[in-house]
Amino acid sequence: MNDPLATALRAPAPQALAAARRFADHAAAEHEADLAYTTVASPLGELLLVAGVRGLAQMHYLDEPLEPTLETIARKSSPRIVESAGALDPWRRELDEYFSGKRRRFDAQLDWEAMSGFQRAVLRATAAIPYGETSTYSGVANAAGSPRGQRAAGNALGANPMAIIIPCHRVLRSGGGFGGYTGGLHRKHFLLELEALSRS
């Protein structure tokens, strides 16, 4: 019986690369790996997408080198992680549509299980903020069932594992100030402008 990985290693470089990709796609599709990842170009720089069996688990701005970032994910989540653009295609496609102004809501499945109860409540409340609209830290805390938890809500948003898709860029300070944003305020401004322009 042929070993697909051994065959890939013996093949010429382009064929080996294609075989390795097929092997990784198969591992992701058959859940032989716990996580699959890919990188995606965007107007805000390269994005790292990571998904597991329950859906998209992480989406980060890739401002740091890829390898150390993957090592951190492997340490915290699972070392069984493979690169597979095919496994992440639904989220990549929706991101492309979002950045082109054709998508106002993300529909592909998300993995909420790794989040704590309060963080999950805050991020679900944030995900419910309509496209092109904004809320406040106190508004999100209230919607998450903790009216006095404004600071804790800010911390939960700062640890949002799925930037853009869970739209923490739509959360502002009560006085109208931008507040913080893990990806940098220039990105928060870009996303709010994109949504405002797409609605007009």
C-alpha atoms as an extended CHARMM CRD file, in Angstrom:
* protein
*
       200  EXT
         1         1  MET       CA              0.0000000000        0.0000000000        0.0000000000  PROA      1               0.0000000000
         2         2  ASN       CA              1.3800000000        3.4070000000       -0.9770000000  PROA      2               0.0000000000
         3         3  ASP       CA              2.1650000000        5.9360000000        1.7310000000  PROA      3               0.0000000000
         4         4  PRO       CA              0.9890000000        9.3230000000        0.3410000000  PROA      4               0.0000000000
         5         5  LEU       CA              3.4020000000       11.2710000000        2.5200000000  PROA      5               0.0000000000
         6         6  ALA       CA              6.3970000000        9.1290000000        1.4730000000  PROA      6               0.0000000000
         7         7  THR       CA              5.3640000000        9.4790000000       -2.1760000000  PROA      7               0.0000000000
         8         8  ALA       CA              5.1610000000       13.2560000000       -1.7450000000  PROA      8               0.0000000000
         9         9  LEU       CA              8.6410000000       13.4200000000       -0.2340000000  PROA      9               0.0000000000
        10        10  ARG       CA             10.1480000000       11.4870000000       -3.1850000000  PROA      10              0.0000000000
        11        11  ALA       CA              8.4040000000       13.6090000000       -5.8390000000  PROA      11              0.0000000000
        12        12  PRO       CA              9.9840000000       16.6270000000       -7.6270000000  PROA      12              0.0000000000
        13        13  ALA       CA              9.5290000000       19.8800000000       -5.6720000000  PROA      13              0.0000000000
        14        14  PRO       CA              6.3440000000       21.2460000000       -7.3850000000  PROA      14              0.0000000000
        15        15  GLN       CA              4.6630000000       17.8400000000       -7.2600000000  PROA      15              0.0000000000
        16        16  ALA       CA              5.7670000000       17.3230000000       -3.6570000000  PROA      16              0.0000000000
        17        17  LEU       CA              4.2640000000       20.6660000000       -2.6760000000  PROA      17              0.0000000000
        18        18  ALA       CA              0.9600000000       19.8450000000       -4.4030000000  PROA      18              0.0000000000
        19        19  ALA       CA              0.8960000000       16.3950000000       -2.7680000000  PROA      19              0.0000000000
        20        20  ALA       CA              1.6360000000       17.8900000000        0.6500000000  PROA      20              0.0000000000
        21        21  ARG       CA             -1.2620000000       20.3150000000        0.1800000000  PROA      21              0.0000000000
        22        22  ARG       CA             -3.5950000000       17.4680000000       -0.7610000000  PROA      22              0.0000000000
        23        23  PHE       CA             -2.4060000000       15.5080000000        2.2770000000  PROA      23              0.0000000000
        24        24  ALA       CA             -3.0760000000       18.5080000000        4.5810000000  PROA      24              0.0000000000
        25        25  ASP       CA             -6.4880000000       19.1730000000        3.0150000000  PROA      25              0.0000000000
        26        26  HSD       CA             -7.4050000000       15.5010000000        3.5090000000  PROA      26              0.0000000000
        27        27  ALA       CA             -6.2190000000       15.5720000000        7.1510000000  PROA      27              0.0000000000
        28        28  ALA       CA             -8.3260000000       18.6820000000        7.8020000000  PROA      28              0.0000000000
        29        29  ALA       CA            -11.4080000000       17.3370000000        6.0060000000  PROA      29              0.0000000000
        30        30  GLU       CA            -11.2630000000       13.9760000000        7.7890000000  PROA      30              0.0000000000
        31        31  HSD       CA            -10.5490000000       15.6060000000       11.1870000000  PROA      31              0.0000000000
        32        32  GLU       CA             -7.2110000000       13.8010000000       11.4420000000  PROA      32              0.0000000000
        33        33  ALA       CA             -5.8340000000       17.1810000000       12.5180000000  PROA      33              0.0000000000
        34        34  ASP       CA             -7.4350000000       19.2110000000       15.3150000000  PROA      34              0.0000000000
        35        35  LEU       CA             -6.8510000000       22.5700000000       13.6200000000  PROA      35              0.0000000000
        36        36  ALA       CA             -6.3220000000       23.8800000000       10.0960000000  PROA      36              0.0000000000
        37        37  TYR       CA             -4.9280000000       27.2850000000        9.2010000000  PROA      37              0.0000000000
        38        38  THR       CA             -4.3250000000       29.5220000000        6.2330000000  PROA      38              0.0000000000
        39        39  THR       CA             -3.2640000000       33.1020000000        5.6020000000  PROA      39              0.0000000000
        40        40  VAL       CA             -5.3440000000       35.5640000000        3.5940000000  PROA      40              0.0000000000
        41        41  ALA       CA             -4.3430000000       38.8660000000        2.0180000000  PROA      41              0.0000000000
        42        42  SER       CA             -6.6140000000       41.7990000000        2.8950000000  PROA      42              0.0000000000
        43        43  PRO       CA             -6.6450000000       45.6070000000        2.6490000000  PROA      43              0.0000000000
        44        44  LEU       CA             -5.5510000000       45.6020000000        6.3110000000  PROA      44              0.0000000000
        45        45  GLY       CA             -2.6030000000       43.2680000000        5.8160000000  PROA      45              0.0000000000
        46        46  GLU       CA             -2.2320000000       39.5280000000        6.0360000000  PROA      46              0.0000000000
        47        47  LEU       CA             -4.7830000000       37.6700000000        8.1640000000  PROA      47              0.0000000000
        48        48  LEU       CA             -4.3440000000       34.3160000000        9.8870000000  PROA      48              0.0000000000
        49        49  LEU       CA             -7.4320000000       32.0700000000        9.9980000000  PROA      49              0.0000000000
        50        50  VAL       CA             -7.5850000000       28.9650000000       12.2070000000  PROA      50              0.0000000000
        51        51  ALA       CA            -10.5110000000       26.5250000000       12.2770000000  PROA      51              0.0000000000
        52        52  GLY       CA            -11.3590000000       23.3070000000       14.0990000000  PROA      52              0.0000000000
        53        53  VAL       CA            -14.1410000000       20.7900000000       13.8260000000  PROA      53              0.0000000000
        54        54  ARG       CA            -16.6870000000       23.2200000000       15.3640000000  PROA      54              0.0000000000
        55        55  GLY       CA            -15.8700000000       26.0890000000       12.9970000000  PROA      55              0.0000000000
        56        56  LEU       CA            -13.6090000000       29.1340000000       12.8750000000  PROA      56              0.0000000000
        57        57  ALA       CA            -11.7010000000       29.4170000000       16.1510000000  PROA      57              0.0000000000
        58        58  GLN       CA             -9.3060000000       32.3190000000       15.5110000000  PROA      58              0.0000000000
        59        59  MET       CA             -8.7620000000       35.1650000000       13.0600000000  PROA      59              0.0000000000
        60        60  HSD       CA             -5.8330000000       37.4990000000       13.7280000000  PROA      60              0.0000000000
        61        61  TYR       CA             -3.9480000000       40.2990000000       12.0250000000  PROA      61              0.0000000000
        62        62  LEU       CA             -0.6390000000       38.6830000000       11.1620000000  PROA      62              0.0000000000
        63        63  ASP       CA              1.6740000000       41.4590000000       12.3430000000  PROA      63              0.0000000000
        64        64  GLU       CA              4.1920000000       39.0050000000       13.8030000000  PROA      64              0.0000000000
        65        65  PRO       CA              6.1020000000       36.2280000000       11.9770000000  PROA      65              0.0000000000
        66        66  LEU       CA              3.9050000000       33.2170000000       11.2030000000  PROA      66              0.0000000000
        67        67  GLU       CA              6.0090000000       30.4740000000       12.8100000000  PROA      67              0.0000000000
        68        68  PRO       CA              6.0660000000       31.8430000000       16.3950000000  PROA      68              0.0000000000
        69        69  THR       CA              2.3440000000       32.5910000000       16.1110000000  PROA      69              0.0000000000
        70        70  LEU       CA              1.6310000000       28.9880000000       15.0760000000  PROA      70              0.0000000000
        71        71  GLU       CA              3.8510000000       27.7090000000       17.8950000000  PROA      71              0.0000000000
        72        72  THR       CA              1.7820000000       29.7090000000       20.4010000000  PROA      72              0.0000000000
        73        73  ILE       CA             -1.4790000000       28.3430000000       18.9540000000  PROA      73              0.0000000000
        74        74  ALA       CA             -0.0870000000       24.7890000000       19.0260000000  PROA      74              0.0000000000
        75        75  ARG       CA              0.9880000000       25.2080000000       22.6560000000  PROA      75              0.0000000000
        76        76  LYS       CA             -2.3360000000       26.6790000000       23.8050000000  PROA      76              0.0000000000
        77        77  SER       CA             -4.7530000000       24.6770000000       21.6510000000  PROA      77              0.0000000000
        78        78  SER       CA             -3.2920000000       21.6260000000       19.9110000000  PROA      78              0.0000000000
        79        79  PRO       CA             -0.0350000000       20.6180000000       18.1800000000  PROA      79              0.0000000000
        80        80  ARG       CA             -2.1370000000       18.7710000000       15.5670000000  PROA      80              0.0000000000
        81        81  ILE       CA             -2.3880000000       21.7380000000       13.1890000000  PROA      81              0.0000000000
        82        82  VAL       CA             -2.0260000000       21.6600000000        9.3890000000  PROA      82              0.0000000000
        83        83  GLU       CA             -2.0290000000       24.2920000000        6.6680000000  PROA      83              0.0000000000
        84        84  SER       CA             -5.1390000000       23.9080000000        4.5020000000  PROA      84              0.0000000000
        85        85  ALA       CA             -6.5580000000       26.7450000000        2.4230000000  PROA      85              0.0000000000
        86        86  GLY       CA             -9.4350000000       24.4850000000        1.3720000000  PROA      86              0.0000000000
        87        87  ALA       CA            -10.5780000000       23.9180000000        4.9500000000  PROA      87              0.0000000000
        88        88  LEU       CA            -10.7790000000       27.6890000000        5.5180000000  PROA      88              0.0000000000
        89        89  ASP       CA            -12.4010000000       28.5450000000        2.1850000000  PROA      89              0.0000000000
        90        90  PRO       CA            -15.8870000000       29.4920000000        3.5330000000  PROA      90              0.0000000000
        91        91  TRP       CA            -14.3920000000       32.1570000000        5.8340000000  PROA      91              0.0000000000
        92        92  ARG       CA            -11.8920000000       33.3850000000        3.2370000000  PROA      92              0.0000000000
        93        93  ARG       CA            -14.7050000000       33.8080000000        0.7070000000  PROA      93              0.0000000000
        94        94  GLU       CA            -16.8850000000       35.7120000000        3.1950000000  PROA      94              0.0000000000
        95        95  LEU       CA            -13.9760000000       38.0050000000        4.1190000000  PROA      95              0.0000000000
        96        96  ASP       CA            -13.3740000000       38.7750000000        0.4220000000  PROA      96              0.0000000000
        97        97  GLU       CA            -17.0580000000       39.6660000000        0.0300000000  PROA      97              0.0000000000
        98        98  TYR       CA            -16.9830000000       41.7990000000        3.1850000000  PROA      98              0.0000000000
        99        99  PHE       CA            -13.9770000000       43.8310000000        2.0460000000  PROA      99              0.0000000000
       100       100  SER       CA            -15.5430000000       44.3560000000       -1.3910000000  PROA      100             0.0000000000
       101       101  GLY       CA            -18.6870000000       45.7720000000        0.2630000000  PROA      101             0.0000000000
       102       102  LYS       CA            -20.8910000000       42.8400000000       -0.8110000000  PROA      102             0.0000000000
       103       103  ARG       CA            -21.3560000000       41.1650000000        2.5890000000  PROA      103             0.0000000000
       104       104  ARG       CA            -22.8800000000       42.6810000000        5.7290000000  PROA      104             0.0000000000
       105       105  ARG       CA            -23.0630000000       39.5640000000        7.9010000000  PROA      105             0.0000000000
       106       106  PHE       CA            -20.7920000000       36.5570000000        8.3840000000  PROA      106             0.0000000000
       107       107  ASP       CA            -22.6610000000       33.2630000000        8.1350000000  PROA      107             0.0000000000
       108       108  ALA       CA            -19.9310000000       30.6020000000        8.2430000000  PROA      108             0.0000000000
       109       109  GLN       CA            -19.8020000000       28.6090000000       11.4790000000  PROA      109             0.0000000000
       110       110  LEU       CA            -17.8460000000       29.9120000000       14.4660000000  PROA      110             0.0000000000
       111       111  ASP       CA            -16.4080000000       27.9410000000       17.3970000000  PROA      111             0.0000000000
       112       112  TRP       CA            -17.5790000000       29.5830000000       20.6320000000  PROA      112             0.0000000000
       113       113  GLU       CA            -16.5560000000       26.7300000000       22.9280000000  PROA      113             0.0000000000
       114       114  ALA       CA            -13.0420000000       27.8780000000       23.8780000000  PROA      114             0.0000000000
       115       115  MET       CA            -14.3250000000       31.1480000000       25.3620000000  PROA      115             0.0000000000
       116       116  SER       CA            -15.2330000000       31.6760000000       29.0140000000  PROA      116             0.0000000000
       117       117  GLY       CA            -18.8930000000       32.2750000000       29.8680000000  PROA      117             0.0000000000
       118       118  PHE       CA            -18.6340000000       36.0600000000       30.2810000000  PROA      118             0.0000000000
       119       119  GLN       CA            -16.3280000000       36.5400000000       27.2940000000  PROA      119             0.0000000000
       120       120  ARG       CA            -18.7000000000       34.4660000000       25.1720000000  PROA      120             0.0000000000
       121       121  ALA       CA            -21.6580000000       36.5940000000       26.3080000000  PROA      121             0.0000000000
       122       122  VAL       CA            -19.7830000000       39.8280000000       25.4990000000  PROA      122             0.0000000000
       123       123  LEU       CA            -18.6590000000       38.5970000000       22.0890000000  PROA      123             0.0000000000
       124       124  ARG       CA            -22.1110000000       37.2630000000       21.2030000000  PROA      124             0.0000000000
       125       125  ALA       CA            -23.5570000000       40.6720000000       22.1110000000  PROA      125             0.0000000000
       126       126  THR       CA            -20.8810000000       42.2690000000       19.9390000000  PROA      126             0.0000000000
       127       127  ALA       CA            -21.6610000000       39.9220000000       17.0350000000  PROA      127             0.0000000000
       128       128  ALA       CA            -25.2810000000       41.1230000000       17.2390000000  PROA      128             0.0000000000
       129       129  ILE       CA            -24.3620000000       44.7890000000       16.5570000000  PROA      129             0.0000000000
       130       130  PRO       CA            -25.7370000000       45.4480000000       13.0500000000  PROA      130             0.0000000000
       131       131  TYR       CA            -23.4370000000       46.2290000000       10.1400000000  PROA      131             0.0000000000
       132       132  GLY       CA            -22.6280000000       49.9360000000        9.9180000000  PROA      132             0.0000000000
       133       133  GLU       CA            -23.8760000000       50.6350000000       13.4470000000  PROA      133             0.0000000000
       134       134  THR       CA            -21.9910000000       50.9900000000       16.7290000000  PROA      134             0.0000000000
       135       135  SER       CA            -22.4810000000       50.3380000000       20.4160000000  PROA      135             0.0000000000
       136       136  THR       CA            -20.5520000000       51.2860000000       23.5450000000  PROA      136             0.0000000000
       137       137  TYR       CA            -18.5840000000       49.2760000000       26.0850000000  PROA      137             0.0000000000
       138       138  SER       CA            -21.3610000000       49.8370000000       28.6210000000  PROA      138             0.0000000000
       139       139  GLY       CA            -23.9960000000       48.8770000000       26.0300000000  PROA      139             0.0000000000
       140       140  VAL       CA            -22.2180000000       45.6160000000       25.2710000000  PROA      140             0.0000000000
       141       141  ALA       CA            -21.7440000000       44.8840000000       28.9950000000  PROA      141             0.0000000000
       142       142  ASN       CA            -25.4630000000       45.4780000000       29.5540000000  PROA      142             0.0000000000
       143       143  ALA       CA            -26.4030000000       43.2330000000       26.6260000000  PROA      143             0.0000000000
       144       144  ALA       CA            -24.1200000000       40.5430000000       28.0900000000  PROA      144             0.0000000000
       145       145  GLY       CA            -26.0580000000       40.6860000000       31.3800000000  PROA      145             0.0000000000
       146       146  SER       CA            -23.5040000000       42.6720000000       33.4050000000  PROA      146             0.0000000000
       147       147  PRO       CA            -24.5150000000       46.3610000000       33.4150000000  PROA      147             0.0000000000
       148       148  ARG       CA            -21.5840000000       47.3340000000       35.6610000000  PROA      148             0.0000000000
       149       149  GLY       CA            -19.0660000000       45.1980000000       33.7970000000  PROA      149             0.0000000000
       150       150  GLN       CA            -17.8700000000       47.8480000000       31.3650000000  PROA      150             0.0000000000
       151       151  ARG       CA            -14.1700000000       47.3510000000       32.1570000000  PROA      151             0.0000000000
       152       152  ALA       CA            -14.4760000000       43.5470000000       32.0540000000  PROA      152             0.0000000000
       153       153  ALA       CA            -16.3130000000       43.8680000000       28.7270000000  PROA      153             0.0000000000
       154       154  GLY       CA            -13.4050000000       45.9440000000       27.4030000000  PROA      154             0.0000000000
       155       155  ASN       CA            -10.9800000000       43.2060000000       28.4690000000  PROA      155             0.0000000000
       156       156  ALA       CA            -13.1070000000       40.5330000000       26.7720000000  PROA      156             0.0000000000
       157       157  LEU       CA            -13.1740000000       42.5810000000       23.5730000000  PROA      157             0.0000000000
       158       158  GLY       CA             -9.4120000000       43.0820000000       23.7780000000  PROA      158             0.0000000000
       159       159  ALA       CA             -9.0180000000       39.2900000000       23.7940000000  PROA      159             0.0000000000
       160       160  ASN       CA            -11.4440000000       38.7610000000       20.8840000000  PROA      160             0.0000000000
       161       161  PRO       CA            -10.0550000000       35.7170000000       19.0220000000  PROA      161             0.0000000000
       162       162  MET       CA            -11.9470000000       36.5260000000       15.8010000000  PROA      162             0.0000000000
       163       163  ALA       CA            -11.2630000000       40.1290000000       14.7970000000  PROA      163             0.0000000000
       164       164  ILE       CA            -13.5270000000       41.5950000000       12.0750000000  PROA      164             0.0000000000
       165       165  ILE       CA            -15.8210000000       38.5400000000       12.0810000000  PROA      165             0.0000000000
       166       166  ILE       CA            -16.8380000000       39.3110000000       15.6760000000  PROA      166             0.0000000000
       167       167  PRO       CA            -16.9590000000       43.0730000000       15.0640000000  PROA      167             0.0000000000
       168       168  CYS       CA            -15.3370000000       44.5970000000       18.1450000000  PROA      168             0.0000000000
       169       169  HSD       CA            -14.4450000000       47.5510000000       15.8790000000  PROA      169             0.0000000000
       170       170  ARG       CA            -18.1180000000       48.5930000000       16.2520000000  PROA      170             0.0000000000
       171       171  VAL       CA            -17.7160000000       49.2070000000       19.9990000000  PROA      171             0.0000000000
       172       172  LEU       CA            -16.8750000000       52.7950000000       20.9770000000  PROA      172             0.0000000000
       173       173  ARG       CA            -16.5320000000       54.7660000000       24.1880000000  PROA      173             0.0000000000
       174       174  SER       CA            -19.6990000000       56.2720000000       25.6350000000  PROA      174             0.0000000000
       175       175  GLY       CA            -18.5510000000       59.7940000000       24.7750000000  PROA      175             0.0000000000
       176       176  GLY       CA            -18.0280000000       58.8450000000       21.1520000000  PROA      176             0.0000000000
       177       177  GLY       CA            -14.2710000000       58.2300000000       21.3400000000  PROA      177             0.0000000000
       178       178  PHE       CA            -12.7930000000       55.2990000000       19.4570000000  PROA      178             0.0000000000
       179       179  GLY       CA            -11.5720000000       53.4220000000       22.5100000000  PROA      179             0.0000000000
       180       180  GLY       CA             -8.9700000000       50.7190000000       21.9330000000  PROA      180             0.0000000000
       181       181  TYR       CA             -8.5220000000       48.1030000000       19.2360000000  PROA      181             0.0000000000
       182       182  THR       CA             -6.0720000000       45.2050000000       19.2720000000  PROA      182             0.0000000000
       183       183  GLY       CA             -5.3050000000       45.5880000000       15.5660000000  PROA      183             0.0000000000
       184       184  GLY       CA             -4.5720000000       49.3120000000       15.9230000000  PROA      184             0.0000000000
       185       185  LEU       CA             -6.8850000000       52.3110000000       15.6650000000  PROA      185             0.0000000000
       186       186  HSD       CA             -6.0540000000       52.7930000000       11.9570000000  PROA      186             0.0000000000
       187       187  ARG       CA             -7.6990000000       49.4310000000       11.2840000000  PROA      187             0.0000000000
       188       188  LYS       CA            -10.7220000000       50.2500000000       13.4410000000  PROA      188             0.0000000000
       189       189  HSD       CA            -11.1450000000       53.5050000000       11.5230000000  PROA      189             0.0000000000
       190       190  PHE       CA            -10.8190000000       51.6890000000        8.1640000000  PROA      190             0.0000000000
       191       191  LEU       CA            -13.4780000000       49.1060000000        9.0730000000  PROA      191             0.0000000000
       192       192  LEU       CA            -15.9640000000       51.7120000000       10.3190000000  PROA      192             0.0000000000
       193       193  GLU       CA            -15.3990000000       53.7930000000        7.1700000000  PROA      193             0.0000000000
       194       194  LEU       CA            -15.8230000000       50.7190000000        4.9510000000  PROA      194             0.0000000000
       195       195  GLU       CA            -19.1570000000       49.8970000000        6.5720000000  PROA      195             0.0000000000
       196       196  ALA       CA            -20.3520000000       53.5010000000        6.4560000000  PROA      196             0.0000000000
       197       197  LEU       CA            -19.5010000000       53.7770000000        2.7340000000  PROA      197             0.0000000000
       198       198  SER       CA            -21.1120000000       50.4210000000        1.9140000000  PROA      198             0.0000000000
       199       199  ARG       CA            -24.3520000000       51.5230000000        3.5550000000  PROA      199             0.0000000000
       200       200  SER       CA            -24.5710000000       54.8550000000        1.7020000000  PROA      200             0.0000000000
